[in-house]
Amino acid sequence: MGRYILRRLIYMVVVILVVSVITFGLMHAVPGGPFTREKKLPPEIVAILEERYHLDDPLWKQYVDYISFGSGLANLHNLEIVFLCRIPALSVPGRAYDDFHTRIPEVVGLCPSVFSIS
């Protein structure tokens, strides 16, 4: 039974890696880019934006950032602060900031309504 579970876990990792490589490749195969518009941006601005979002890095580094969520995990703390400051249901007087992690069900319950509004 243990070998079966281990084998399934290995297959799961392989499938996730294959799917991530395919989606990353498809994102780069699409013509244009994230800053392509009807109204052309000056090349200097495009270069600054590509540097800011690491689009000028080699593909292997972009892929590593893609599978590790880039700097997105470092910004989770900022996301918590946004939730506490912007959503009245979470900024209840008398509750400490550290209490946020115990209120995750409230946050998850708010996600569908937040996405439907946006």
Phi and psi restraints in degrees (range 20) as a CNS / XPLOR table:
assign (resid 1 and name C) (resid 2 and name N)
       (resid 2 and name CA) (resid 2 and name C) 1.0 -65.8 20.0 2
assign (resid 2 and name N) (resid 2 and name CA)
       (resid 2 and name C) (resid 3 and name N) 1.0 -38.5 20.0 2
assign (resid 2 and name C) (resid 3 and name N)
       (resid 3 and name CA) (resid 3 and name C) 1.0 -66.2 20.0 2
assign (resid 3 and name N) (resid 3 and name CA)
       (resid 3 and name C) (resid 4 and name N) 1.0 -37.5 20.0 2
assign (resid 3 and name C) (resid 4 and name N)
       (resid 4 and name CA) (resid 4 and name C) 1.0 -62.5 20.0 2
assign (resid 4 and name N) (resid 4 and name CA)
       (resid 4 and name C) (resid 5 and name N) 1.0 -46.4 20.0 2
assign (resid 4 and name C) (resid 5 and name N)
       (resid 5 and name CA) (resid 5 and name C) 1.0 -65.1 20.0 2
assign (resid 5 and name N) (resid 5 and name CA)
       (resid 5 and name C) (resid 6 and name N) 1.0 -42.3 20.0 2
assign (resid 5 and name C) (resid 6 and name N)
       (resid 6 and name CA) (resid 6 and name C) 1.0 -61.8 20.0 2
assign (resid 6 and name N) (resid 6 and name CA)
       (resid 6 and name C) (resid 7 and name N) 1.0 -43.7 20.0 2
assign (resid 6 and name C) (resid 7 and name N)
       (resid 7 and name CA) (resid 7 and name C) 1.0 -62.7 20.0 2
assign (resid 7 and name N) (resid 7 and name CA)
       (resid 7 and name C) (resid 8 and name N) 1.0 -42.6 20.0 2
assign (resid 7 and name C) (resid 8 and name N)
       (resid 8 and name CA) (resid 8 and name C) 1.0 -63.3 20.0 2
assign (resid 8 and name N) (resid 8 and name CA)
       (resid 8 and name C) (resid 9 and name N) 1.0 -39.4 20.0 2
assign (resid 8 and name C) (resid 9 and name N)
       (resid 9 and name CA) (resid 9 and name C) 1.0 -64.9 20.0 2
assign (resid 9 and name N) (resid 9 and name CA)
       (resid 9 and name C) (resid 10 and name N) 1.0 -40.0 20.0 2
assign (resid 9 and name C) (resid 10 and name N)
       (resid 10 and name CA) (resid 10 and name C) 1.0 -65.0 20.0 2
assign (resid 10 and name N) (resid 10 and name CA)
       (resid 10 and name C) (resid 11 and name N) 1.0 -43.6 20.0 2
assign (resid 10 and name C) (resid 11 and name N)
       (resid 11 and name CA) (resid 11 and name C) 1.0 -61.1 20.0 2
assign (resid 11 and name N) (resid 11 and name CA)
       (resid 11 and name C) (resid 12 and name N) 1.0 -38.3 20.0 2
assign (resid 11 and name C) (resid 12 and name N)
       (resid 12 and name CA) (resid 12 and name C) 1.0 -62.5 20.0 2
assign (resid 12 and name N) (resid 12 and name CA)
       (resid 12 and name C) (resid 13 and name N) 1.0 -44.4 20.0 2
assign (resid 12 and name C) (resid 13 and name N)
       (resid 13 and name CA) (resid 13 and name C) 1.0 -63.2 20.0 2
assign (resid 13 and name N) (resid 13 and name CA)
       (resid 13 and name C) (resid 14 and name N) 1.0 -43.1 20.0 2
assign (resid 13 and name C) (resid 14 and name N)
       (resid 14 and name CA) (resid 14 and name C) 1.0 -62.9 20.0 2
assign (resid 14 and name N) (resid 14 and name CA)
       (resid 14 and name C) (resid 15 and name N) 1.0 -43.5 20.0 2
assign (resid 14 and name C) (resid 15 and name N)
       (resid 15 and name CA) (resid 15 and name C) 1.0 -63.7 20.0 2
assign (resid 15 and name N) (resid 15 and name CA)
       (resid 15 and name C) (resid 16 and name N) 1.0 -43.3 20.0 2
assign (resid 15 and name C) (resid 16 and name N)
       (resid 16 and name CA) (resid 16 and name C) 1.0 -62.4 20.0 2
assign (resid 16 and name N) (resid 16 and name CA)
       (resid 16 and name C) (resid 17 and name N) 1.0 -41.5 20.0 2
assign (resid 16 and name C) (resid 17 and name N)
       (resid 17 and name CA) (resid 17 and name C) 1.0 -65.6 20.0 2
assign (resid 17 and name N) (resid 17 and name CA)
       (resid 17 and name C) (resid 18 and name N) 1.0 -42.4 20.0 2
assign (resid 17 and name C) (resid 18 and name N)
       (resid 18 and name CA) (resid 18 and name C) 1.0 -64.1 20.0 2
assign (resid 18 and name N) (resid 18 and name CA)
       (resid 18 and name C) (resid 19 and name N) 1.0 -44.8 20.0 2
assign (resid 18 and name C) (resid 19 and name N)
       (resid 19 and name CA) (resid 19 and name C) 1.0 -63.8 20.0 2
assign (resid 19 and name N) (resid 19 and name CA)
       (resid 19 and name C) (resid 20 and name N) 1.0 -40.2 20.0 2
assign (resid 19 and name C) (resid 20 and name N)
       (resid 20 and name CA) (resid 20 and name C) 1.0 -66.3 20.0 2
assign (resid 20 and name N) (resid 20 and name CA)
       (resid 20 and name C) (resid 21 and name N) 1.0 -38.2 20.0 2
assign (resid 20 and name C) (resid 21 and name N)
       (resid 21 and name CA) (resid 21 and name C) 1.0 -65.1 20.0 2
assign (resid 21 and name N) (resid 21 and name CA)
       (resid 21 and name C) (resid 22 and name N) 1.0 -41.4 20.0 2
assign (resid 21 and name C) (resid 22 and name N)
       (resid 22 and name CA) (resid 22 and name C) 1.0 -64.9 20.0 2
assign (resid 22 and name N) (resid 22 and name CA)
       (resid 22 and name C) (resid 23 and name N) 1.0 -46.7 20.0 2
assign (resid 22 and name C) (resid 23 and name N)
       (resid 23 and name CA) (resid 23 and name C) 1.0 -66.5 20.0 2
assign (resid 23 and name N) (resid 23 and name CA)
       (resid 23 and name C) (resid 24 and name N) 1.0 -38.3 20.0 2
assign (resid 23 and name C) (resid 24 and name N)
       (resid 24 and name CA) (resid 24 and name C) 1.0 -63.9 20.0 2
assign (resid 24 and name N) (resid 24 and name CA)
       (resid 24 and name C) (resid 25 and name N) 1.0 -43.1 20.0 2
assign (resid 24 and name C) (resid 25 and name N)
       (resid 25 and name CA) (resid 25 and name C) 1.0 -64.1 20.0 2
assign (resid 25 and name N) (resid 25 and name CA)
       (resid 25 and name C) (resid 26 and name N) 1.0 -40.0 20.0 2
assign (resid 25 and name C) (resid 26 and name N)
       (resid 26 and name CA) (resid 26 and name C) 1.0 -66.1 20.0 2
assign (resid 26 and name N) (resid 26 and name CA)
       (resid 26 and name C) (resid 27 and name N) 1.0 -36.0 20.0 2
assign (resid 26 and name C) (resid 27 and name N)
       (resid 27 and name CA) (resid 27 and name C) 1.0 -63.1 20.0 2
assign (resid 27 and name N) (resid 27 and name CA)
       (resid 27 and name C) (resid 28 and name N) 1.0 -36.5 20.0 2
assign (resid 27 and name C) (resid 28 and name N)
       (resid 28 and name CA) (resid 28 and name C) 1.0 -84.2 20.0 2
assign (resid 28 and name N) (resid 28 and name CA)
       (resid 28 and name C) (resid 29 and name N) 1.0 -17.0 20.0 2
assign (resid 28 and name C) (resid 29 and name N)
       (resid 29 and name CA) (resid 29 and name C) 1.0 -81.8 20.0 2
assign (resid 29 and name N) (resid 29 and name CA)
       (resid 29 and name C) (resid 30 and name N) 1.0 -19.1 20.0 2
assign (resid 29 and name C) (resid 30 and name N)
       (resid 30 and name CA) (resid 30 and name C) 1.0 -67.8 20.0 2
assign (resid 30 and name N) (resid 30 and name CA)
       (resid 30 and name C) (resid 31 and name N) 1.0 133.1 20.0 2
assign (resid 30 and name C) (resid 31 and name N)
       (resid 31 and name CA) (resid 31 and name C) 1.0 -66.4 20.0 2
assign (resid 31 and name N) (resid 31 and name CA)
       (resid 31 and name C) (resid 32 and name N) 1.0 150.5 20.0 2
assign (resid 31 and name C) (resid 32 and name N)
       (resid 32 and name CA) (resid 32 and name C) 1.0 88.0 20.0 2
assign (resid 32 and name N) (resid 32 and name CA)
       (resid 32 and name C) (resid 33 and name N) 1.0 -167.5 20.0 2
assign (resid 32 and name C) (resid 33 and name N)
       (resid 33 and name CA) (resid 33 and name C) 1.0 -151.8 20.0 2
assign (resid 33 and name N) (resid 33 and name CA)
       (resid 33 and name C) (resid 34 and name N) 1.0 -178.1 20.0 2
assign (resid 33 and name C) (resid 34 and name N)
       (resid 34 and name CA) (resid 34 and name C) 1.0 -68.5 20.0 2
assign (resid 34 and name N) (resid 34 and name CA)
       (resid 34 and name C) (resid 35 and name N) 1.0 -17.7 20.0 2
assign (resid 34 and name C) (resid 35 and name N)
       (resid 35 and name CA) (resid 35 and name C) 1.0 -111.9 20.0 2
assign (resid 35 and name N) (resid 35 and name CA)
       (resid 35 and name C) (resid 36 and name N) 1.0 17.2 20.0 2
assign (resid 35 and name C) (resid 36 and name N)
       (resid 36 and name CA) (resid 36 and name C) 1.0 -84.7 20.0 2
assign (resid 36 and name N) (resid 36 and name CA)
       (resid 36 and name C) (resid 37 and name N) 1.0 125.9 20.0 2
assign (resid 36 and name C) (resid 37 and name N)
       (resid 37 and name CA) (resid 37 and name C) 1.0 -138.7 20.0 2
assign (resid 37 and name N) (resid 37 and name CA)
       (resid 37 and name C) (resid 38 and name N) 1.0 175.0 20.0 2
assign (resid 37 and name C) (resid 38 and name N)
       (resid 38 and name CA) (resid 38 and name C) 1.0 -65.6 20.0 2
assign (resid 38 and name N) (resid 38 and name CA)
       (resid 38 and name C) (resid 39 and name N) 1.0 -43.9 20.0 2
assign (resid 38 and name C) (resid 39 and name N)
       (resid 39 and name CA) (resid 39 and name C) 1.0 -90.3 20.0 2
assign (resid 39 and name N) (resid 39 and name CA)
       (resid 39 and name C) (resid 40 and name N) 1.0 116.0 20.0 2
assign (resid 39 and name C) (resid 40 and name N)
       (resid 40 and name CA) (resid 40 and name C) 1.0 -66.9 20.0 2
assign (resid 40 and name N) (resid 40 and name CA)
       (resid 40 and name C) (resid 41 and name N) 1.0 137.4 20.0 2
assign (resid 40 and name C) (resid 41 and name N)
       (resid 41 and name CA) (resid 41 and name C) 1.0 -86.3 20.0 2
assign (resid 41 and name N) (resid 41 and name CA)
       (resid 41 and name C) (resid 42 and name N) 1.0 149.5 20.0 2
assign (resid 41 and name C) (resid 42 and name N)
       (resid 42 and name CA) (resid 42 and name C) 1.0 -61.2 20.0 2
assign (resid 42 and name N) (resid 42 and name CA)
       (resid 42 and name C) (resid 43 and name N) 1.0 146.0 20.0 2
assign (resid 42 and name C) (resid 43 and name N)
       (resid 43 and name CA) (resid 43 and name C) 1.0 -57.1 20.0 2
assign (resid 43 and name N) (resid 43 and name CA)
       (resid 43 and name C) (resid 44 and name N) 1.0 -32.3 20.0 2
assign (resid 43 and name C) (resid 44 and name N)
       (resid 44 and name CA) (resid 44 and name C) 1.0 -65.0 20.0 2
assign (resid 44 and name N) (resid 44 and name CA)
       (resid 44 and name C) (resid 45 and name N) 1.0 -41.1 20.0 2
assign (resid 44 and name C) (resid 45 and name N)
       (resid 45 and name CA) (resid 45 and name C) 1.0 -66.9 20.0 2
assign (resid 45 and name N) (resid 45 and name CA)
       (resid 45 and name C) (resid 46 and name N) 1.0 -42.8 20.0 2
assign (resid 45 and name C) (resid 46 and name N)
       (resid 46 and name CA) (resid 46 and name C) 1.0 -61.4 20.0 2
assign (resid 46 and name N) (resid 46 and name CA)
       (resid 46 and name C) (resid 47 and name N) 1.0 -41.3 20.0 2
assign (resid 46 and name C) (resid 47 and name N)
       (resid 47 and name CA) (resid 47 and name C) 1.0 -63.5 20.0 2
assign (resid 47 and name N) (resid 47 and name CA)
       (resid 47 and name C) (resid 48 and name N) 1.0 -40.8 20.0 2
assign (resid 47 and name C) (resid 48 and name N)
       (resid 48 and name CA) (resid 48 and name C) 1.0 -64.8 20.0 2
assign (resid 48 and name N) (resid 48 and name CA)
       (resid 48 and name C) (resid 49 and name N) 1.0 -43.8 20.0 2
assign (resid 48 and name C) (resid 49 and name N)
       (resid 49 and name CA) (resid 49 and name C) 1.0 -65.0 20.0 2
assign (resid 49 and name N) (resid 49 and name CA)
       (resid 49 and name C) (resid 50 and name N) 1.0 -42.0 20.0 2
assign (resid 49 and name C) (resid 50 and name N)
       (resid 50 and name CA) (resid 50 and name C) 1.0 -64.2 20.0 2
assign (resid 50 and name N) (resid 50 and name CA)
       (resid 50 and name C) (resid 51 and name N) 1.0 -36.9 20.0 2
assign (resid 50 and name C) (resid 51 and name N)
       (resid 51 and name CA) (resid 51 and name C) 1.0 -68.8 20.0 2
assign (resid 51 and name N) (resid 51 and name CA)
       (resid 51 and name C) (resid 52 and name N) 1.0 -40.9 20.0 2
assign (resid 51 and name C) (resid 52 and name N)
       (resid 52 and name CA) (resid 52 and name C) 1.0 -61.2 20.0 2
assign (resid 52 and name N) (resid 52 and name CA)
       (resid 52 and name C) (resid 53 and name N) 1.0 -41.2 20.0 2
assign (resid 52 and name C) (resid 53 and name N)
       (resid 53 and name CA) (resid 53 and name C) 1.0 -99.5 20.0 2
assign (resid 53 and name N) (resid 53 and name CA)
       (resid 53 and name C) (resid 54 and name N) 1.0 14.3 20.0 2
assign (resid 53 and name C) (resid 54 and name N)
       (resid 54 and name CA) (resid 54 and name C) 1.0 58.5 20.0 2
assign (resid 54 and name N) (resid 54 and name CA)
       (resid 54 and name C) (resid 55 and name N) 1.0 33.2 20.0 2
assign (resid 54 and name C) (resid 55 and name N)
       (resid 55 and name CA) (resid 55 and name C) 1.0 -83.0 20.0 2
assign (resid 55 and name N) (resid 55 and name CA)
       (resid 55 and name C) (resid 56 and name N) 1.0 -8.2 20.0 2
assign (resid 55 and name C) (resid 56 and name N)
       (resid 56 and name CA) (resid 56 and name C) 1.0 -93.8 20.0 2
assign (resid 56 and name N) (resid 56 and name CA)
       (resid 56 and name C) (resid 57 and name N) 1.0 0.7 20.0 2
assign (resid 56 and name C) (resid 57 and name N)
       (resid 57 and name CA) (resid 57 and name C) 1.0 -74.6 20.0 2
assign (resid 57 and name N) (resid 57 and name CA)
       (resid 57 and name C) (resid 58 and name N) 1.0 161.0 20.0 2
assign (resid 57 and name C) (resid 58 and name N)
       (resid 58 and name CA) (resid 58 and name C) 1.0 -62.1 20.0 2
assign (resid 58 and name N) (resid 58 and name CA)
       (resid 58 and name C) (resid 59 and name N) 1.0 156.4 20.0 2
assign (resid 58 and name C) (resid 59 and name N)
       (resid 59 and name CA) (resid 59 and name C) 1.0 -59.7 20.0 2
assign (resid 59 and name N) (resid 59 and name CA)
       (resid 59 and name C) (resid 60 and name N) 1.0 -38.4 20.0 2
assign (resid 59 and name C) (resid 60 and name N)
       (resid 60 and name CA) (resid 60 and name C) 1.0 -62.9 20.0 2
assign (resid 60 and name N) (resid 60 and name CA)
       (resid 60 and name C) (resid 61 and name N) 1.0 -37.7 20.0 2
assign (resid 60 and name C) (resid 61 and name N)
       (resid 61 and name CA) (resid 61 and name C) 1.0 -71.6 20.0 2
assign (resid 61 and name N) (resid 61 and name CA)
       (resid 61 and name C) (resid 62 and name N) 1.0 -37.4 20.0 2
assign (resid 61 and name C) (resid 62 and name N)
       (resid 62 and name CA) (resid 62 and name C) 1.0 -62.7 20.0 2
assign (resid 62 and name N) (resid 62 and name CA)
       (resid 62 and name C) (resid 63 and name N) 1.0 -39.1 20.0 2
assign (resid 62 and name C) (resid 63 and name N)
       (resid 63 and name CA) (resid 63 and name C) 1.0 -66.5 20.0 2
assign (resid 63 and name N) (resid 63 and name CA)
       (resid 63 and name C) (resid 64 and name N) 1.0 -42.0 20.0 2
assign (resid 63 and name C) (resid 64 and name N)
       (resid 64 and name CA) (resid 64 and name C) 1.0 -62.0 20.0 2
assign (resid 64 and name N) (resid 64 and name CA)
       (resid 64 and name C) (resid 65 and name N) 1.0 -41.6 20.0 2
assign (resid 64 and name C) (resid 65 and name N)
       (resid 65 and name CA) (resid 65 and name C) 1.0 -64.0 20.0 2
assign (resid 65 and name N) (resid 65 and name CA)
       (resid 65 and name C) (resid 66 and name N) 1.0 -37.4 20.0 2
assign (resid 65 and name C) (resid 66 and name N)
       (resid 66 and name CA) (resid 66 and name C) 1.0 -64.8 20.0 2
assign (resid 66 and name N) (resid 66 and name CA)
       (resid 66 and name C) (resid 67 and name N) 1.0 -45.3 20.0 2
assign (resid 66 and name C) (resid 67 and name N)
       (resid 67 and name CA) (resid 67 and name C) 1.0 -79.2 20.0 2
assign (resid 67 and name N) (resid 67 and name CA)
       (resid 67 and name C) (resid 68 and name N) 1.0 -19.3 20.0 2
assign (resid 67 and name C) (resid 68 and name N)
       (resid 68 and name CA) (resid 68 and name C) 1.0 -102.5 20.0 2
assign (resid 68 and name N) (resid 68 and name CA)
       (resid 68 and name C) (resid 69 and name N) 1.0 13.3 20.0 2
assign (resid 68 and name C) (resid 69 and name N)
       (resid 69 and name CA) (resid 69 and name C) 1.0 62.8 20.0 2
assign (resid 69 and name N) (resid 69 and name CA)
       (resid 69 and name C) (resid 70 and name N) 1.0 20.0 20.0 2
assign (resid 69 and name C) (resid 70 and name N)
       (resid 70 and name CA) (resid 70 and name C) 1.0 54.2 20.0 2
assign (resid 70 and name N) (resid 70 and name CA)
       (resid 70 and name C) (resid 71 and name N) 1.0 -132.3 20.0 2
assign (resid 70 and name C) (resid 71 and name N)
       (resid 71 and name CA) (resid 71 and name C) 1.0 -93.4 20.0 2
assign (resid 71 and name N) (resid 71 and name CA)
       (resid 71 and name C) (resid 72 and name N) 1.0 9.2 20.0 2
assign (resid 71 and name C) (resid 72 and name N)
       (resid 72 and name CA) (resid 72 and name C) 1.0 -62.3 20.0 2
assign (resid 72 and name N) (resid 72 and name CA)
       (resid 72 and name C) (resid 73 and name N) 1.0 -35.6 20.0 2
assign (resid 72 and name C) (resid 73 and name N)
       (resid 73 and name CA) (resid 73 and name C) 1.0 -68.7 20.0 2
assign (resid 73 and name N) (resid 73 and name CA)
       (resid 73 and name C) (resid 74 and name N) 1.0 -28.0 20.0 2
assign (resid 73 and name C) (resid 74 and name N)
       (resid 74 and name CA) (resid 74 and name C) 1.0 -70.8 20.0 2
assign (resid 74 and name N) (resid 74 and name CA)
       (resid 74 and name C) (resid 75 and name N) 1.0 -20.5 20.0 2
assign (resid 74 and name C) (resid 75 and name N)
       (resid 75 and name CA) (resid 75 and name C) 1.0 -94.9 20.0 2
assign (resid 75 and name N) (resid 75 and name CA)
       (resid 75 and name C) (resid 76 and name N) 1.0 6.7 20.0 2
assign (resid 75 and name C) (resid 76 and name N)
       (resid 76 and name CA) (resid 76 and name C) 1.0 -63.0 20.0 2
assign (resid 76 and name N) (resid 76 and name CA)
       (resid 76 and name C) (resid 77 and name N) 1.0 -33.8 20.0 2
assign (resid 76 and name C) (resid 77 and name N)
       (resid 77 and name CA) (resid 77 and name C) 1.0 -61.4 20.0 2
assign (resid 77 and name N) (resid 77 and name CA)
       (resid 77 and name C) (resid 78 and name N) 1.0 -43.0 20.0 2
assign (resid 77 and name C) (resid 78 and name N)
       (resid 78 and name CA) (resid 78 and name C) 1.0 -63.8 20.0 2
assign (resid 78 and name N) (resid 78 and name CA)
       (resid 78 and name C) (resid 79 and name N) 1.0 -36.3 20.0 2
assign (resid 78 and name C) (resid 79 and name N)
       (resid 79 and name CA) (resid 79 and name C) 1.0 -64.0 20.0 2
assign (resid 79 and name N) (resid 79 and name CA)
       (resid 79 and name C) (resid 80 and name N) 1.0 -39.7 20.0 2
assign (resid 79 and name C) (resid 80 and name N)
       (resid 80 and name CA) (resid 80 and name C) 1.0 -62.1 20.0 2
assign (resid 80 and name N) (resid 80 and name CA)
       (resid 80 and name C) (resid 81 and name N) 1.0 -41.6 20.0 2
assign (resid 80 and name C) (resid 81 and name N)
       (resid 81 and name CA) (resid 81 and name C) 1.0 -64.7 20.0 2
assign (resid 81 and name N) (resid 81 and name CA)
       (resid 81 and name C) (resid 82 and name N) 1.0 -40.5 20.0 2
assign (resid 81 and name C) (resid 82 and name N)
       (resid 82 and name CA) (resid 82 and name C) 1.0 -61.2 20.0 2
assign (resid 82 and name N) (resid 82 and name CA)
       (resid 82 and name C) (resid 83 and name N) 1.0 -44.7 20.0 2
assign (resid 82 and name C) (resid 83 and name N)
       (resid 83 and name CA) (resid 83 and name C) 1.0 -60.7 20.0 2
assign (resid 83 and name N) (resid 83 and name CA)
       (resid 83 and name C) (resid 84 and name N) 1.0 -44.0 20.0 2
assign (resid 83 and name C) (resid 84 and name N)
       (resid 84 and name CA) (resid 84 and name C) 1.0 -68.2 20.0 2
assign (resid 84 and name N) (resid 84 and name CA)
       (resid 84 and name C) (resid 85 and name N) 1.0 -34.8 20.0 2
assign (resid 84 and name C) (resid 85 and name N)
       (resid 85 and name CA) (resid 85 and name C) 1.0 -85.1 20.0 2
assign (resid 85 and name N) (resid 85 and name CA)
       (resid 85 and name C) (resid 86 and name N) 1.0 -30.3 20.0 2
assign (resid 85 and name C) (resid 86 and name N)
       (resid 86 and name CA) (resid 86 and name C) 1.0 -99.4 20.0 2
assign (resid 86 and name N) (resid 86 and name CA)
       (resid 86 and name C) (resid 87 and name N) 1.0 -25.2 20.0 2
assign (resid 86 and name C) (resid 87 and name N)
       (resid 87 and name CA) (resid 87 and name C) 1.0 -106.5 20.0 2
assign (resid 87 and name N) (resid 87 and name CA)
       (resid 87 and name C) (resid 88 and name N) 1.0 112.3 20.0 2
assign (resid 87 and name C) (resid 88 and name N)
       (resid 88 and name CA) (resid 88 and name C) 1.0 -58.1 20.0 2
assign (resid 88 and name N) (resid 88 and name CA)
       (resid 88 and name C) (resid 89 and name N) 1.0 -31.9 20.0 2
assign (resid 88 and name C) (resid 89 and name N)
       (resid 89 and name CA) (resid 89 and name C) 1.0 -64.1 20.0 2
assign (resid 89 and name N) (resid 89 and name CA)
       (resid 89 and name C) (resid 90 and name N) 1.0 -24.1 20.0 2
assign (resid 89 and name C) (resid 90 and name N)
       (resid 90 and name CA) (resid 90 and name C) 1.0 -96.1 20.0 2
assign (resid 90 and name N) (resid 90 and name CA)
       (resid 90 and name C) (resid 91 and name N) 1.0 -19.4 20.0 2
assign (resid 90 and name C) (resid 91 and name N)
       (resid 91 and name CA) (resid 91 and name C) 1.0 -99.4 20.0 2
assign (resid 91 and name N) (resid 91 and name CA)
       (resid 91 and name C) (resid 92 and name N) 1.0 60.1 20.0 2
assign (resid 91 and name C) (resid 92 and name N)
       (resid 92 and name CA) (resid 92 and name C) 1.0 -77.6 20.0 2
assign (resid 92 and name N) (resid 92 and name CA)
       (resid 92 and name C) (resid 93 and name N) 1.0 130.1 20.0 2
assign (resid 92 and name C) (resid 93 and name N)
       (resid 93 and name CA) (resid 93 and name C) 1.0 -59.6 20.0 2
assign (resid 93 and name N) (resid 93 and name CA)
       (resid 93 and name C) (resid 94 and name N) 1.0 140.5 20.0 2
assign (resid 93 and name C) (resid 94 and name N)
       (resid 94 and name CA) (resid 94 and name C) 1.0 93.7 20.0 2
assign (resid 94 and name N) (resid 94 and name CA)
       (resid 94 and name C) (resid 95 and name N) 1.0 -13.1 20.0 2
assign (resid 94 and name C) (resid 95 and name N)
       (resid 95 and name CA) (resid 95 and name C) 1.0 -94.2 20.0 2
assign (resid 95 and name N) (resid 95 and name CA)
       (resid 95 and name C) (resid 96 and name N) 1.0 135.0 20.0 2
assign (resid 95 and name C) (resid 96 and name N)
       (resid 96 and name CA) (resid 96 and name C) 1.0 -78.9 20.0 2
assign (resid 96 and name N) (resid 96 and name CA)
       (resid 96 and name C) (resid 97 and name N) 1.0 159.5 20.0 2
assign (resid 96 and name C) (resid 97 and name N)
       (resid 97 and name CA) (resid 97 and name C) 1.0 -61.6 20.0 2
assign (resid 97 and name N) (resid 97 and name CA)
       (resid 97 and name C) (resid 98 and name N) 1.0 -36.9 20.0 2
assign (resid 97 and name C) (resid 98 and name N)
       (resid 98 and name CA) (resid 98 and name C) 1.0 -65.8 20.0 2
assign (resid 98 and name N) (resid 98 and name CA)
       (resid 98 and name C) (resid 99 and name N) 1.0 -14.7 20.0 2
assign (resid 98 and name C) (resid 99 and name N)
       (resid 99 and name CA) (resid 99 and name C) 1.0 -75.4 20.0 2
assign (resid 99 and name N) (resid 99 and name CA)
       (resid 99 and name C) (resid 100 and name N) 1.0 -6.0 20.0 2
assign (resid 99 and name C) (resid 100 and name N)
       (resid 100 and name CA) (resid 100 and name C) 1.0 -57.0 20.0 2
assign (resid 100 and name N) (resid 100 and name CA)
       (resid 100 and name C) (resid 101 and name N) 1.0 -41.6 20.0 2
assign (resid 100 and name C) (resid 101 and name N)
       (resid 101 and name CA) (resid 101 and name C) 1.0 -67.9 20.0 2
assign (resid 101 and name N) (resid 101 and name CA)
       (resid 101 and name C) (resid 102 and name N) 1.0 -23.8 20.0 2
assign (resid 101 and name C) (resid 102 and name N)
       (resid 102 and name CA) (resid 102 and name C) 1.0 -82.4 20.0 2
assign (resid 102 and name N) (resid 102 and name CA)
       (resid 102 and name C) (resid 103 and name N) 1.0 -10.6 20.0 2
assign (resid 102 and name C) (resid 103 and name N)
       (resid 103 and name CA) (resid 103 and name C) 1.0 -105.6 20.0 2
assign (resid 103 and name N) (resid 103 and name CA)
       (resid 103 and name C) (resid 104 and name N) 1.0 23.0 20.0 2
assign (resid 103 and name C) (resid 104 and name N)
       (resid 104 and name CA) (resid 104 and name C) 1.0 -57.7 20.0 2
assign (resid 104 and name N) (resid 104 and name CA)
       (resid 104 and name C) (resid 105 and name N) 1.0 -38.8 20.0 2
assign (resid 104 and name C) (resid 105 and name N)
       (resid 105 and name CA) (resid 105 and name C) 1.0 -58.1 20.0 2
assign (resid 105 and name N) (resid 105 and name CA)
       (resid 105 and name C) (resid 106 and name N) 1.0 -34.5 20.0 2
assign (resid 105 and name C) (resid 106 and name N)
       (resid 106 and name CA) (resid 106 and name C) 1.0 -64.8 20.0 2
assign (resid 106 and name N) (resid 106 and name CA)
       (resid 106 and name C) (resid 107 and name N) 1.0 -41.6 20.0 2
assign (resid 106 and name C) (resid 107 and name N)
       (resid 107 and name CA) (resid 107 and name C) 1.0 -65.6 20.0 2
assign (resid 107 and name N) (resid 107 and name CA)
       (resid 107 and name C) (resid 108 and name N) 1.0 -45.5 20.0 2
assign (resid 107 and name C) (resid 108 and name N)
       (resid 108 and name CA) (resid 108 and name C) 1.0 -62.9 20.0 2
assign (resid 108 and name N) (resid 108 and name CA)
       (resid 108 and name C) (resid 109 and name N) 1.0 -36.3 20.0 2
assign (resid 108 and name C) (resid 109 and name N)
       (resid 109 and name CA) (resid 109 and name C) 1.0 -66.5 20.0 2
assign (resid 109 and name N) (resid 109 and name CA)
       (resid 109 and name C) (resid 110 and name N) 1.0 -28.4 20.0 2
assign (resid 109 and name C) (resid 110 and name N)
       (resid 110 and name CA) (resid 110 and name C) 1.0 -83.0 20.0 2
assign (resid 110 and name N) (resid 110 and name CA)
       (resid 110 and name C) (resid 111 and name N) 1.0 -21.1 20.0 2
assign (resid 110 and name C) (resid 111 and name N)
       (resid 111 and name CA) (resid 111 and name C) 1.0 -57.1 20.0 2
assign (resid 111 and name N) (resid 111 and name CA)
       (resid 111 and name C) (resid 112 and name N) 1.0 -47.0 20.0 2
assign (resid 111 and name C) (resid 112 and name N)
       (resid 112 and name CA) (resid 112 and name C) 1.0 -60.0 20.0 2
assign (resid 112 and name N) (resid 112 and name CA)
       (resid 112 and name C) (resid 113 and name N) 1.0 -39.7 20.0 2
assign (resid 112 and name C) (resid 113 and name N)
       (resid 113 and name CA) (resid 113 and name C) 1.0 -70.1 20.0 2
assign (resid 113 and name N) (resid 113 and name CA)
       (resid 113 and name C) (resid 114 and name N) 1.0 -36.7 20.0 2
assign (resid 113 and name C) (resid 114 and name N)
       (resid 114 and name CA) (resid 114 and name C) 1.0 -65.1 20.0 2
assign (resid 114 and name N) (resid 114 and name CA)
       (resid 114 and name C) (resid 115 and name N) 1.0 -42.9 20.0 2
assign (resid 114 and name C) (resid 115 and name N)
       (resid 115 and name CA) (resid 115 and name C) 1.0 -69.8 20.0 2
assign (resid 115 and name N) (resid 115 and name CA)
       (resid 115 and name C) (resid 116 and name N) 1.0 -33.0 20.0 2
assign (resid 115 and name C) (resid 116 and name N)
       (resid 116 and name CA) (resid 116 and name C) 1.0 -71.7 20.0 2
assign (resid 116 and name N) (resid 116 and name CA)
       (resid 116 and name C) (resid 117 and name N) 1.0 -31.9 20.0 2
assign (resid 116 and name C) (resid 117 and name N)
       (resid 117 and name CA) (resid 117 and name C) 1.0 -72.1 20.0 2
assign (resid 117 and name N) (resid 117 and name CA)
       (resid 117 and name C) (resid 118 and name N) 1.0 -42.6 20.0 2
